[in-house]
Amino acid sequence: MTAIEDSTVRDPDALRADMVRALYDQDAVKSESVAAAFAAVPRHRFAPDAPLELAYDLHRTVPVKKDEHGLDLSVMSAAHLQAVMLEQAEIKPGMKVLEIGSGGYNAALIQELVGSDGVVTTVDIDRDIVDRARLCLDDAGYDQVKTVVADAEAGVPDGALYDRIIVTVAAWDIPPSWLSELAEKGRLVVPLTVRGTTRSIAFDREGEGLVSRSYRLARFVPMQGEGAAKERKALLREGVVVQTDDERVPLNTKALNHALDTPRREFWSGAAYDLPDELELYLTLHLSSAARLHASEAVVDSGLVDASALLGVPALVSEDSIAYRTRRENEDTGGFESGVVAHGPQAEALADEYLSLLRRWAQDHRRQGAATIRFLPGPAPSTLPENSVLKRHGVVAVSWR
């Protein structure tokens, strides 16, 4: 187990203390206020059916509700990710905070941060989830938190303006209601999905739009309701999926599946491979026809697809070919070298584009926090900015220093 020094310990207070120390050690918690919140809230009271070791594990989620296929509709997020987002939010005593995506535990943490003079509202589209959150909050002594059943696409105007809006589901877009309900000097922390890649972004206002102050890797269950993403998925074969939310990207299932049966070709960049989270964001925004390739452990073990696809990897696709990132050991590049695996008749052409981006990132942008992410609300401009993605309610534009 990640968070606990001695997994035989059964006392929840001891487990919670170990969790807080581990959050500090892994730089998820940086401030005394966030540490105090995690120390105060009994996390296991919000996961009554889960083993204590699971409830207090830093990096594991706790299932709350599944759909008819066994897929998670709602989970209690990993403590590490919750800590990262609360540090991004920089919540102060007395603030009014809206949480989008209920579970109870995170709302209790926020209530600790705002104190008795602050106001916390948590909203979810699923009444079962809200009712469960209400029971857990009351049981743990956080009856001051307000719970609301609603589609968060429309916001929660009863309570606005909010000093902070924290979204705990993967959002494909930023609806106008979130902007209109955010205080002038407020902050929106949202796991925003762009071409299948999600980052928790702390946005502050910039004119009519938003500008990022920080961004971190994040994985959440997707938003439901009006704000749900309309992604396209192609099941190439059992255990191999290509997905994209870009209508311009061709997803010819039969041709791409056939491409996987052609010889695997490897191309090497001569550039260093590290900081994969930063590299992934850069590739996602720069590949001309970007999708995301996922492969199961069984497929990876068979050798058909590289291990980089286990959690999803940026892929460049054409009608009949596919290329994606890989790596190999190379001391000349500092330990690892980035490369490309490609299949199909256009393998070399796709690899050339991919390799060019790998080299450019390694030369010019290989560092933490090099990207600045902006959200520009309103109708799409006649000419989209470079490295931008059109959403329903605006444009996400990313630049690299």
SEMISE-236222 format. One record per atom (N, C-alpha, C, O): x, y, z; residue in three letters. Coordinates in steps of 0.1 Angstrom, whole numbers, plus 5000, padded with zeros to 4 digits. Layout:
BEGIN
XYZALA ...
//
This chain:
BEGIN
500849885000MET 500050005000MET 500950125000MET 501950135006MET 500450234993THR 501250354991THR 501450435003THR 502550475006THR 500350465010ALA 500350565020ALA 500750525034ALA 501150605042ALA 500750395036ILE 500950355050ILE 502250275052ILE 502650195044ILE 502950315063GLU 504250245065GLU 504050105070GLU 504850015066GLU 503050075077ASP 502749945082ASP 501349905079ASP 500449955085ASP 501149815069SER 499849795064SER 499049705074SER 497849685072SER 499649655085THR 498849585095THR 498149675105THR 497349625112THR 498549805104VAL 497849895113VAL 496449915110VAL 496049935098VAL 495549905120ARG 494049905117ARG 493450035122ARG 492250055120ARG 494150115130ASP 493550225136ASP 493450335126ASP 494450385120ASP 492250385124PRO 492050495113PRO 492750625116PRO 493250685107PRO 492950655129ASP 493650775132ASP 495150765128ASP 495750855123ASP 495650645131ALA 497050625127ALA 497250625112ALA 498250675106ALA 496250555105LEU 496350555090LEU 496250695085LEU 496950735075LEU 495350775091ARG 495250915086ARG 496550995088ARG 496951075079ARG 497150975099ALA 498351055102ALA 499451005092ALA 500251095087ALA 499550875089ASP 500450825079ASP 500150885066ASP 501150925058ASP 498950895062MET 498550955049MET 498951095048MET 499551135037MET 498851175058VAL 499251315058VAL 500751325056VAL 501251405048VAL 501451245063ARG 502951245062ARG 503351215048ARG 504251275042ARG 502651115042ALA 503051065029ALA 502651175018ALA 503451195009ALA 501551245020LEU 501251355011LEU 502251465012LEU 502551525001LEU 502751495023TYR 503851585024TYR 505151535017TYR 505751605009TYR 505451415019ASP 506651355014ASP 506651354998ASP 507651374992ASP 505451334993GLN 505251334978GLN 504951464972GLN 504551474960GLN 505051574980ASP 504751714975ASP 503351734970ASP 503151834963ASP 502451654974ALA 501051684971ALA 500451784981ALA 499751874976ALA 500851774993VAL 500551875003VAL 501751965005VAL 502851925007VAL 501452095004LYS 502552195006LYS 502252295017LYS 503152355023LYS 500952315020SER 500652415030SER 500052355043SER 499552245043SER 500252425054GLU 499752375067GLU 498252365067GLU 497652275073GLU 497552455060SER 496052455060SER 495552325054SER 494652265059SER 496052285042VAL 495652165035VAL 495952045044VAL 495251945044VAL 497152045049ALA 497551935058ALA 496651915070ALA 496251805073ALA 496252035076ALA 495352025087ALA 493951975083ALA 493351905091ALA 493552005071ALA 492251955067ALA 492251805065ALA 491351735069ALA 493351755059PHE 493451605057PHE 493551535071PHE 493051425073PHE 494151605080ALA 494351545093ALA 493051545101ALA 492851455110ALA 492151635098ALA 490951655106ALA 489751565101ALA 489051515109ALA 489651545088VAL 488551485082VAL 488751325082VAL 489751285076VAL 487851255088PRO 487951105088PRO 487551045075PRO 486351025072PRO 488551025066ARG 488250985053ARG 487450855052ARG 486550835043ARG 487750765061HIS 487050635061HIS 485550645063HIS 484750555060HIS 485050755070ARG 483650775072ARG 482950805059ARG 481650795058ARG 483650835049PHE 483050865035PHE 483250745026PHE 482850745015PHE 483850635031ALA 483950505024ALA 483650395033ALA 484550315036ALA 482450385039PRO 482150295050PRO 482250145045PRO 482450055054PRO 482150125032ASP 482149985028ASP 483549935023ASP 483749825019ASP 484550025023ALA 485849995018ALA 486749965030ALA 486650015041ALA 487749875027PRO 488749845037PRO 489549975041PRO 489750065033PRO 489949985053LEU 490650105058LEU 491850135050LEU 492150245047LEU 492550025046GLU 493850045038GLU 493550105025GLU 494350185020GLU 492450075019LEU 492050135006LEU 491650275008LEU 492050365000LEU 490850305018ALA 490350435020ALA 491450535022ALA 491350655018ALA 492550495029TYR 493650585032TYR 494850565022TYR 495950625025TYR 494750495011ASP 495750475002ASP 495850604993ASP 494850664989ASP 497050654991LEU 497250784985LEU 496750784970LEU 496250894966LEU 496950684963HIS 496750684949HIS 495650604943HIS 495550584931HIS 494850544952ARG 493750454947ARG 492450524950ARG 492250584960ARG 491550514940THR 490150564942THR 489350454949THR 489650344949THR 488250504955VAL 487250414961VAL 485950414953VAL 485350524952VAL 485550304947PRO 484350304939PRO 483150344948PRO 482950304959PRO 482250424942VAL 481050464948VAL 479750414941VAL 478850364947VAL 479750424927LYS 478650374919LYS 479150334906LYS 479950404900LYS 478650224901LYS 479050174887LYS 477750174878LYS 476650164883LYS 478050174865ASP 476950154856ASP 476650004853ASP 477249924859ASP 475749984844GLU 475349844841GLU 476449754835GLU 476349634835GLU 477549824830HIS 478649754824HIS 479849734834HIS 480849684831HIS 479549784846GLY 480649774856GLY 481649884856GLY 482649884863GLY 481349994848LEU 482250104847LEU 481950204858LEU 480750224861LEU 482950274863ASP 482750374874ASP 481950494869ASP 482350564860ASP 480850524876LEU 480150644874LEU 480550754884LEU 480550874881LEU 480950704896SER 481350794907SER 482350724915SER 482150604919SER 483350794919VAL 484350734929VAL 484750844939VAL 484550964936VAL 485350804950MET 486050894959MET 487450904953MET 488150804953MET 487851024949SER 489051044942SER 490251004951SER 490151014964SER 491350974945ALA 492550944953ALA 492951064961ALA 492851184957ALA 493451044973ALA 493851154983ALA 494951234977ALA 494951364978ALA 495851174969HIS 496951254963HIS 496451364954HIS 496851474954HIS 495451324945LEU 494951414935LEU 494051524942LEU 494151634938LEU 493351484952GLN 492551584960GLN 493451684966GLN 493151804966GLN 494551644972ALA 495551734978ALA 496051834968ALA 496151954970ALA 496451774956VAL 497051864945VAL 496051974941VAL 496452084940VAL 494751934939MET 493752034935MET 493452134946MET 493252254943MET 493452094958LEU 493252194969LEU 494352284970LEU 494152404973LEU 495552244968GLU 496752334968GLU 496652424956GLU 496952544957GLU 496152374945GLN 495952464933GLN 494952574936GLN 495052684932GLN 493952534943ALA 492852634946ALA 493152744956ALA 492652854954ALA 494152714965GLU 494552814975GLU 493252874982GLU 493052994982GLU 492552794988ILE 491252834995ILE 491652895008ILE 492452855016ILE 490953015011LYS 491153085023LYS 489953085032LYS 488853065027LYS 490153105045PRO 488953115054PRO 487953215050PRO 488353325045PRO 486653185051GLY 485653275048GLY 485153275034GLY 484253345030GLY 485853195025MET 485453195011MET 484153115009MET 483753035017MET 483553144997LYS 482353074992LYS 482852984981LYS 483453034971LYS 482652854982VAL 483252754973VAL 482152664968VAL 481252614975VAL 482152644955LEU 481252554948LEU 482052434943LEU 483052444936LEU 481652314947GLU 482252194943GLU 481352124933GLU 480152104936GLU 481852094921ILE 481052024910ILE 481451884910ILE 482551854906ILE 480551794914GLY 480851644915GLY 480951614929GLY 481951634936GLY 479851554935SER 479751524949SER 480351394953SER 480351294945SER 480751384965GLY 481151254971GLY 481151274986GLY 481051174993GLY 481251394991GLY 481251425005GLY 482551455011GLY 482751555018GLY 483551375009TYR 484851385015TYR 485551515011TYR 486051585020TYR 485651544998ASN 486351664994ASN 485551784999ASN 486251885002ASN 484251784999ALA 483551895004ALA 483851915019ALA 483852035023ALA 484051815026ALA 484451825040ALA 485751885042ALA 485951975050ALA 486751845033LEU 488051915033LEU 487952065030LEU 488552145037LEU 487152095021ILE 486952235017ILE 486352315029ILE 486652425032ILE 485352255036GLN 484752315047GLN 485752345058GLN 485752445065GLN 486752255060GLU 487752275070GLU 488652395065GLU 489052475074GLU 488852415052LEU 489652525047LEU 488952655048LEU 489552755052LEU 487652665046VAL 486952795046VAL 486552825060VAL 486252945063VAL 486452725070GLY 486152755083GLY 484652785085GLY 483852775076GLY 484352825097SER 482952845101SER 482252955094SER 481052965093SER 483053055090ASP 482553175083ASP 482453155068ASP 481853235061ASP 482953045063GLY 482853015048GLY 481652935045GLY 480952875054GLY 481352925032VAL 480252845027VAL 480652755016VAL 481352785007VAL 480252625018VAL 480552525008VAL 479352465002VAL 478452425009VAL 479252464989THR 478052394982THR 478652294973THR 479552314965THR 478052174973THR 478552064965THR 477352014956THR 476251994962THR 477551994943VAL 476451964934VAL 476751844926VAL 477951824922VAL 475751764923ASP 475951644915ASP 474651614907ASP 473551654912ASP 474751564895ILE 473551534887ILE 472851414892ILE 471651394889ILE 473451324900ASP 472951194904ASP 472451204918ASP 473151224928ASP 471051184920ARG 470551194933ARG 471051094943ARG 471251124955ARG 471350974938ASP 471950874947ASP 473250914953ASP 473550894964ASP 474050984944ILE 475351034949ILE 475251144959ILE 475951144969ILE 474251234956VAL 474051344966VAL 473551294979VAL 473951344990VAL 472551204978ASP 471951144991ASP 473051074999ASP 473151095011ASP 473951004992ARG 475050934999ARG 475951035005ARG 476451025017ARG 476351144998ALA 477251245003ALA 476551315015ALA 477251345025ALA 475251345014ARG 474651405026ARG 474651325038ARG 474951375049ARG 474451195037LEU 474551105048LEU 475951095054LEU 476051105067LEU 476951095046CYS 478351085050CYS 478751215057CYS 479451215067CYS 478351325051LEU 478651455057LEU 478051475071LEU 478751515080LEU 476751435072ASP 476151455085ASP 476751355095ASP 476951395107ASP 477051235091ASP 477651135100ASP 479051185105ASP 479351155116ASP 479751255096ALA 481151305100ALA 481151435107ALA 482151495111ALA 479951505108GLY 479851625115GLY 479951755106GLY 480251855111GLY 479751735093TYR 479851845084TYR 478451885078TYR 478251895066TYR 477451905087ASP 476151935083ASP 476052075077ASP 474952115071ASP 477052155078GLN 477052295073GLN 477152295058GLN 476752395051GLN 477752195052VAL 477952185037VAL 476552175031VAL 475752095035VAL 476352245020LYS 475052245013LYS 475252145001LYS 476252144994LYS 474252055000THR 474251954989THR 473051994979THR 471952024984THR 473351984966VAL 472352014956VAL 472351914945VAL 473451864941VAL 471151874941VAL 471051784929VAL 470751874917VAL 469651944917VAL 471651874907ALA 471451954895ALA 472451914885ALA 473451854888ALA 472151954872ASP 473151934861ASP 474052064862ASP 473652174860ASP 475352034865ALA 476252144868ALA 476552234855ALA 477152334856ALA 476152184844GLU 476252264831GLU 475552404833GLU 476052504828GLU 474552404841ALA 473752524843ALA 474252594856ALA 473652704859ALA 475252544862GLY 475752614874GLY 474852594886GLY 473852524886GLY 475152674897VAL 474352674909VAL 474152824913VAL 474952874921VAL 473252894906PRO 473153044908PRO 472853074923PRO 473153184928PRO 472052984930ASP 471753014944ASP 472952994952ASP 473152884957ASP 473653094955GLY 474953094962GLY 476053164956GLY 477053194962GLY 475953194943ALA 476953274936ALA 476953414941ALA 475853464946ALA 478053484940LEU 479253454933LEU 480153364942LEU 480153384954LEU 480953284936TYR 481853194943TYR 483253234942TYR 483753274931TYR 483953234953ASP 485453264953ASP 486253154946ASP 487253184940ASP 485753034947ARG 486452924941ARG 485352824935ARG 484352804942ARG 485552774924ILE 484752664918ILE 485752554915ILE 486752564908ILE 485552434922ILE 486352324920ILE 485552204914ILE 484552164919ILE 486052164903VAL 485352054895VAL 486051924898VAL 487251914896VAL 485351824902THR 485951694905THR 485451584895THR 485351464899THR 485051624883VAL 484851524872VAL 485551584860VAL 485851704859VAL 485851494851ALA 486551534839ALA 485651614830ALA 484651564825ALA 485951744828ALA 485051834820ALA 485551854806ALA 486751874804ALA 484751834796TRP 485151854782TRP 485152004778TRP 485852044769TRP 484452084786ASP 484252224782ASP 484052304795ASP 483952254806ASP 484052444793ILE 483752534804ILE 482452614801ILE 482552704793ILE 481352574807PRO 480152644803PRO 480052784808PRO 480752824818PRO 479252864802PRO 479153014806PRO 478753024820PRO 479153124827PRO 477952934826SER 477552954840SER 478652954849SER 478653024859SER 479752874847TRP 480852874856TRP 481553004856TRP 482053054866TRP 481653064844LEU 482353194843LEU 481453304850LEU 481953384858LEU 480153304848SER 479253404853SER 479153394868SER 478853494875SER 479353274874GLU 479153254888GLU 480453264896GLU 480553244908GLU 481553284888LEU 482853304895LEU 483153444898LEU 482953534890LEU 483553474911ALA 483853604915ALA 484953674906ALA 485753604900ALA 485053804906GLU 485953874898GLU 487353824900GLU 488153814891GLU 487753804913LYS 489053754916LYS 489053604920LYS 489953564927LYS 488053534915GLY 487953394918GLY 488853304910GLY 489553354901GLY 488853184913ARG 489653084907ARG 488852954904ARG 488052914912ARG 488952904892LEU 488352784887LEU 489352674886LEU 490352694879LEU 489252564893VAL 490152454892VAL 489352334886VAL 488352284891VAL 489752294874VAL 488952204866VAL 489852104859VAL 490852144853VAL 489451974860PRO 490151874851PRO 489651884837PRO 488551824834PRO 490251954829LEU 489851984815LEU 490451884805LEU 491651864805LEU 489551824797THR 489951724787THR 490051794774THR 489151854769THR 491251774768VAL 491551834755VAL 492151724746VAL 493251664749VAL 491351684736ARG 491751574727ARG 492151444735ARG 493051374732ARG 491351414745GLY 491451294752GLY 492451304764GLY 492651204771GLY 493151414765THR 494151424776THR 493651524786THR 493151634783THR 493651484799THR 493051564810THR 494151624819THR 495051554823THR 494051744822ARG 494851814832ARG 494051894841ARG 493051954837ARG 494351884854SER 493751974864SER 494352114863SER 495552134866SER 493552204858ILE 494052344855ILE 493452444865ILE 492252444867ILE 494352524871ALA 493852634880ALA 493852754871ALA 494852814867ALA 492652804868PHE 492352914860PHE 492053044868PHE 491253034877PHE 492653154865ASP 492253284870ASP 491653364858ASP 491853334846ASP 490853464861ARG 490353554851ARG 491353624843ARG 492353674849ARG 491153644830GLU 491953734822GLU 491053794812GLU 490653734802GLU 490653924814GLY 489753984806GLY 488353904807GLY 487853884817GLY 487853874795GLU 486553794795GLU 486853644796GLU 485853574798GLU 488053604796GLY 488353464796GLY 489153424808GLY 489053484819GLY 489953314806LEU 490653254818LEU 492053224813LEU 492353204801LEU 493053234823VAL 494453194820VAL 494953104831VAL 494553124843VAL 495653004828SER 496152904837SER 497252964846SER 498053044842SER 497152924859ARG 498252954869ARG 499052834872ARG 500252844876ARG 498452714870SER 499152584872SER 498352484865SER 497152494862SER 499052364862TYR 498252254857TYR 499052124861TYR 500252124862TYR 498252024864ARG 498751894869ARG 498051784862ARG 496851794858ARG 498751664862LEU 498151544856LEU 496951504865LEU 496951514877LEU 495851464858ALA 494651424866ALA 493851324858ALA 493851324845ALA 493151234865ARG 492251134859ARG 491051134867ARG 491051104879ARG 489851154860PHE 488551154867PHE 487551084858PHE 487751064846PHE 486451034865VAL 485350994857VAL 484751104849VAL 484851224854VAL 484251084837PRO 483751194829PRO 482451264834PRO 481651194841PRO 482251384831MET 481051454835MET 479851404827MET 479951354816MET 478751404834GLN 477451354828GLN 476651474825GLN 476951584828GLN 475451444818GLY 474551544815GLY 474851624803GLY 475551574794GLY 474451754803GLU 474551844791GLU 476051864788GLU 476451894776GLU 476951864798GLY 478351884796GLY 479151764792GLY 480351774791GLY 478551654790ALA 479251534786ALA 479951544773ALA 479451614764ALA 481151484772ALA 481951484760ALA 481351394749ALA 480651294753ALA 481451434737LYS 480951344726LYS 482151294718LYS 482551334707LYS 482751194725GLU 483951134719GLU 483651024710GLU 482550954711GLU 484451004700ARG 484350894691ARG 485350784695ARG 486550814697ARG 484950654695LYS 485850544698LYS 485750444687LYS 484750404682LYS 486950394684ALA 487050284674ALA 487750164681ALA 488850174685ALA 486950054682LEU 487549934688LEU 488149854676LEU 487549794668LEU 489549864676LEU 490249804664LEU 490149654665LEU 490049584655LEU 490349604677ARG 490249454681ARG 490149444696ARG 490249544703ARG 489949334701GLU 489749314715GLU 491049374722GLU 492149324720GLU 490749474731GLY 491849524739GLY 492649644732GLY 493549694738GLY 492149684721VAL 492849794714VAL 491749904709VAL 490949864701VAL 491850024715VAL 490850124712VAL 491550254708VAL 492650284714VAL 491050324698VAL 491550454694VAL 490350554696VAL 489250524692VAL 490550664703GLN 489550754706GLN 489950894703GLN 491150934703GLN 488950984700THR 489251124697THR 487951204698THR 486851154696THR 488051334702ASP 486951414702ASP 486951514690ASP 486151614690ASP 487951494682ASP 488151584670ASP 487451524658ASP 487951414653ASP 486451594653GLU 485751534641GLU 486551524629GLU 486151454620GLU 487651604628ARG 488451604616ARG 489351474615ARG 489951444604ARG 489551404626VAL 490451294626VAL 489751164621VAL 488651134625VAL 490351104610PRO 489750984605PRO 489850864614PRO 490950834619PRO 488750794616LEU 488850674624LEU 488250554616LEU 487050514617LEU 489050504607ASN 488650394598ASN 489050264605ASN 490150224604ASN 488050214612THR 488350094621THR 488949984613THR 490049924618THR 488449944602LYS 488949834595LYS 490349854590LYS 491249764591LYS 490649974584ALA 491950004579ALA 492950014590ALA 494149964588ALA 492650074601LEU 493550094612LEU 493849954619LEU 495049924623LEU 492849874620ASN 493149734625ASN 494049654616ASN 494949584620ASN 493849674603HIS 494749604593HIS 496149654594HIS 497049584593HIS 496249784597ALA 497649844599ALA 498349774610ALA 499549754609ALA 497649744621LEU 498349674632LEU 498949544628LEU 499849484634LEU 498349484617ASP 498849354613ASP 500049364604ASP 500749264600ASP 500349484599THR 501549514591THR 502849514600THR 502649544612THR 504049504595PRO 505249504604PRO 505349624612PRO 505149734607PRO 505749604624ARG 505949714634ARG 507249784629ARG 508349714627ARG 507249914628ARG 508449994624ARG 508750094635ARG 507950164641ARG 510050094639GLU 510550184650GLU 511450284644GLU 512250264636GLU 511250414649PHE 512050524645PHE 512450594658PHE 511750614667PHE 513750644658TRP 514350704670TRP 514750844668TRP 515250884657TRP 514450924678SER 514551074676SER 515951124680SER 516351234675SER 516751054688GLY 517951104693GLY 517751204704GLY 518751274708GLY 516551224708ALA 516151324718ALA 515851254732ALA 515351144732ALA 516051334742ALA 515851274756ALA 514351254758ALA 513551334753ALA 514051154766TYR 512651124770TYR 512651134785TYR 513251064792TYR 511851234790ASP 511551244804ASP 510351334805ASP 509751374794ASP 509851364817LEU 508751454819LEU 507551414810LEU 507051494802LEU 507151284811PRO 506051234801PRO 504751314802PRO 504151324791PRO 504351364813ASP 503151444814ASP 503251574805ASP 502251604798ASP 504351644806GLU 504551764798GLU 504651724783GLU 504051794775GLU 505351624780LEU 505451584766LEU 504151544760LEU 503851574749LEU 503351474768GLU 502051424763GLU 501151544760GLU 500451544749GLU 501151644768LEU 500351764765LEU 500751834753LEU 499951874744LEU 502051844751TYR 502651914739TYR 502251834726TYR 501851894716TYR 502451704727LEU 502051624715LEU 500551624712LEU 500251644700LEU 499751624722THR 498351624720THR 497851754712THR 496951744704THR 498551864715LEU 498151994709LEU 498852014695LEU 498352094688LEU 499851944693HIS 500651964680HIS 500451864669HIS 500751894658HIS 500151744673LEU 499951644662LEU 498751684653LEU 497751734657LEU 499051674640SER 498051724630SER 496751644630SER 495751704626SER 496751524634SER 495551434634SER 495651344646SER 495951224646SER 495351414658ALA 495651354671ALA 494551264676ALA 493351304675ALA 494851144680ALA 493951064687ALA 494651004699ALA 495751044703ALA 493950914706ARG 494550844718ARG 494450694717ARG 493350644715ARG 495550634718LEU 495650484716LEU 495650424730LEU 496450454738LEU 494750324732HIS 494650254745HIS 494850104742HIS 494250054732HIS 495650034749ALA 495749884748ALA 495749824761ALA 496249874771ALA 495149704762SER 495049624774SER 496349564778SER 497249554769SER 496549524790GLU 497749454794GLU 498049334786GLU 499149294783GLU 496949254783ALA 497149134775ALA 497649164761ALA 498549094756ALA 497249264755VAL 497649304742VAL 499149354743VAL 499949314734VAL 499449424753VAL 500849474755VAL 501749354757VAL 502849344751VAL 501349264765ASP 502149144768ASP 502349054756ASP 503348994755ASP 501449064746SER 501548984734SER 502649044725SER 503148984715SER 503049174727GLY 504049244719GLY 503449314707GLY 504149374700GLY 502149314706LEU 501549384694LEU 501649534696LEU 501849604686LEU 501349584708VAL 501349734711VAL 502349754722VAL 502449674732VAL 502949874722ASP 503949904732ASP 503249944745ASP 502149974746ASP 504049924756ALA 503549954769ALA 503050094772ALA 502350124781ALA 503550194763SER 503150334765SER 501650344763SER 501050454767SER 500950254757ALA 499550264755ALA 498650214766ALA 497450214765ALA 499250164777LEU 498450104788LEU 497550204794LEU 496350174797LEU 497950324796LEU 497150434801LEU 496750534791LEU 496150634794LEU 496950494778GLY 496650584767GLY 497850664763GLY 498650714772GLY 498150684750VAL 499250754745VAL 498850834733VAL 498050784725VAL 499350954731PRO 498951034719PRO 499350964706PRO 500550914705PRO 498450954697ALA 498650884685ALA 498450974673ALA 497551064674ALA 499150954662LEU 498951024650LEU 498350924640LEU 498950824637LEU 497150954635VAL 496450854626VAL 496150924613VAL 495851044612VAL 496150834603SER 495650864589SER 494550764586SER 494150684595SER 494050764574GLU 493050664570GLU 493450524572GLU 492650434576GLU 494750494570ASP 495150354570ASP 496450334578ASP 497050224577ASP 496950424586SER 498150414593SER 498050474607SER 497250564609SER 498950434616ILE 498950494630ILE 500450494635ILE 501250404632ILE 500750594643ALA 502050614649ALA 501850664663ALA 500950744666ALA 502750614672TYR 502550664686TYR 503950654693TYR 504950594687TYR 504050714704ARG 505350734711ARG 505750604718ARG 504950534723ARG 507150594719THR 507750484727THR 509050534733THR 509350654731THR 509850454739ARG 511150494744ARG 512050374745ARG 511550264744ARG 513350404747ARG 514350294749ARG 515450354758ARG 515650474758ARG 516150274764GLU 517350314772GLU 518450364763GLU 518750304753GLU 518950484767ASN 520050544759ASN 520750644768ASN 520250754771ASN 521950604773GLU 522750694782GLU 523150824776GLU 523350924782GLU 523250824762ASP 523650944755ASP 522651054756ASP 522951164754ASP 521351014759THR 520351114760THR 519851134774THR 518751184777THR 520651084784GLY 520351114798GLY 519650994804GLY 519151014815GLY 519550884798GLY 518850764804GLY 517850704794GLY 517850574793GLY 517050784788PHE 516050724778PHE 515950814766PHE 516250934767PHE 515650754755GLU 515450824742GLU 514050804737GLU 513550694738GLU 513450914732SER 512050904727SER 512050854713SER 513050874705SER 511050784709GLY 510950724696GLY 509550704692GLY 508550744699GLY 509350644680VAL 507950634675VAL 507850484670VAL 508750434663VAL 506650424673VAL 506250304667VAL 505150334656VAL 504250414659VAL 505350284644ALA 504350314634ALA 503950184626ALA 504850094624ALA 502750184621HIS 502250074613HIS 501450124601HIS 500850234602HIS 501550054591GLY 500750094579GLY 501550154568GLY 502650184569GLY 500850174556PRO 501550224544PRO 502150364546PRO 503050404539PRO 501550444555GLN 502050584557GLN 502950584570GLN 503050694575GLN 503450474574ALA 504150474587ALA 505350574587ALA 505550644597ALA 506150574576GLU 507250664576GLU 506850814577GLU 507550894584GLU 505850844569ALA 505450984569ALA 504951034582ALA 505251144587ALA 504150944589LEU 503550974602LEU 504750984612LEU 504751074621LEU 505650894611ALA 506850894620ALA 507651024619ALA 508151074629ALA 507851064607ASP 508651194604ASP 507951304612ASP 508751384618ASP 506651324611GLU 505951434618GLU 506151414633GLU 506451514640GLU 505951294638TYR 506051274652TYR 507451294657TYR 507551364668TYR 508451244650LEU 509851264655LEU 510151414655LEU 510851454664LEU 509751494646SER 510051634645SER 509451704658SER 510151784664SER 508251664663LEU 507751714675LEU 508451674687LEU 508751754697LEU 508951544688LEU 509651494699LEU 511051574700LEU 511451614712LEU 511651604689ARG 512951674690ARG 512751824694ARG 513451874701ARG 511651884688ARG 511352024691ARG 511052044706ARG 511552134713ARG 510251954712TRP 509951964726TRP 511151944734TRP 511352024744TRP 512051844731ALA 513251824739ALA 514151934739ALA 514851964749ALA 514252004727GLN 515152114726GLN 514652244732GLN 515452324738GLN 513352274731ASP 512852404734ASP 511952404747ASP 511852514753ASP 511252294750HIS 510252304761HIS 510352194771HIS 509352174778HIS 511452134773ARG 511652024782ARG 511852074796ARG 512952074802ARG 510752104802ARG 510752154816ARG 509252154822ARG 508352144814ARG 509152154834GLN 507852164841GLN 507152294839GLN 507852404839GLN 505852294836GLY 505152424836GLY 505452514824GLY 505252634825GLY 505852454813ALA 506252544801ALA 504952594794ALA 505152684786ALA 503852534796ALA 502652564788ALA 501852674796ALA 501752674808ALA 501152764789THR 500152854794THR 498852824786THR 498852824774THR 497852794794ILE 496552754788ILE 495552864790ILE 495352904801ILE 494852894780ARG 493853004780ARG 492552944775ARG 492452854767ARG 491452994781PHE 490152964777PHE 489453094772PHE 489353194780PHE 489153094759LEU 488553214753LEU 487053184750LEU 486753114741LEU 486153244758PRO 484753204757PRO 484053274745PRO 484553374740PRO 482953214740GLY 482153284730GLY 482353204717GLY 482953104716GLY 481753264706PRO 481753204693PRO 483253184688PRO 484053264691PRO 483353084680ALA 484753054674ALA 485153174665ALA 484353224657ALA 486453224666PRO 486953324657PRO 487053264643PRO 487153144641PRO 487153354634SER 487253314620SER 488553234617SER 488553144609SER 489553274625THR 490853204624THR 491253154638THR 491453244647THR 491353024640LEU 491752974653LEU 493253004656LEU 494052994647LEU 493453044669PRO 494953054673PRO 495652924671PRO 495052814671PRO 496952934669GLU 497852814668GLU 497752734681GLU 497552794692GLU 497752604679ASN 497652514691ASN 496452534699ASN 496452544711ASN 495252544692SER 494052564699SER 493052454696SER 493152394685SER 492052444704VAL 491052344702VAL 489652404704VAL 489452474714VAL 488752384695LEU 487452444695LEU 486552364704LEU 486452234703LEU 485852424714LYS 484852364722LYS 483552424719LYS 483352504711LYS 482452374726ARG 481152424724ARG 481052564728ARG 480352644721ARG 481652604739HIS 481452734745HIS 482652824744HIS 482652934749HIS 483652784736GLY 484852874734GLY 485952794728GLY 485752694722GLY 487152854730VAL 488352794725VAL 489452774736VAL 489552864744VAL 490052664736VAL 491252634745VAL 492452664736VAL 492652594726VAL 493252754740ALA 494552794733ALA 495652774742ALA 495652814754ALA 496752704737VAL 497852674746VAL 499152724739VAL 499352714727VAL 499952794747SER 501252834742SER 502352784751SER 502152754762SER 503552764745TRP 504752714752TRP 505852814753TRP 506152874743TRP 506352824765ARG 507552914767ARG 508852844763ARG 509852894764ARG 
//
